């Protein structure tokens, strides 16, 4: 059996779909399953068992002999969540319990870290493990992920294979339920369809023009390829970046959505249909203006998958999923 926590969520459900395509059908989906919109992500997928998150750890003890691999994707991913106690409980302490059981039963583990651990990028975006203790995340979510990374590296006992993956800005199908936290691609699609234009966050940093904030956007289909590669590889344990390796602007992204919808960005070919609003105050001082995954480490162990360009990923997402409300 392969365990996927956060199974009904955006990335977890896409990972299950990809596993099914590889004929891995003995999937144990772990989540709360209390959100009807999220649960739509699992319709049609081949799943052996659905286990409630609150009972998973005891179920783990009873069924460890049948578990082949664990993808621990589940977490609170809201960067505007400031309940540190809740984040510590679910993002840090729960992951420690999963880790410890993987040590006891010697089960390989991949868990989701985050590019939010890098903060403003003062030390760059290099997944050099010697730098992790000095990273300064900008919000409690990033702190909760970095605390676990630091803890994992400090452990004398580890699963025989483990990997922490620092996901960058992921977009793609199965994020319909994410509301405010959905990708800018989905927000652009919805706004352009409704109003003919898109409002992006204004820059509050003099080094960046409005809309030219740069992020490493990774299409979820590329991200799950990285997960599958490591599941098969099962050596070279450690913490890895998983992004596209190329920073792109929000204007580039929005233009790609216009193009996928076959709507000119403007009659003159500029971006007059893109306007700007102030970044919400609750995230303004915690806003990353530049991220770009250094991907050498994952590439060096044999991951040679060719990523979608931003334009290719957006086109696939818009045409094959968003336009008709389809799932992956």
Order of alpha helices (4+ residues) and beta strands (2+ residues): beta-alpha-beta-alpha-beta-alpha-beta-alpha-alpha-beta-alpha-beta-beta-alpha-beta-beta-alpha-beta-beta-alpha-beta-alpha-alpha-alpha
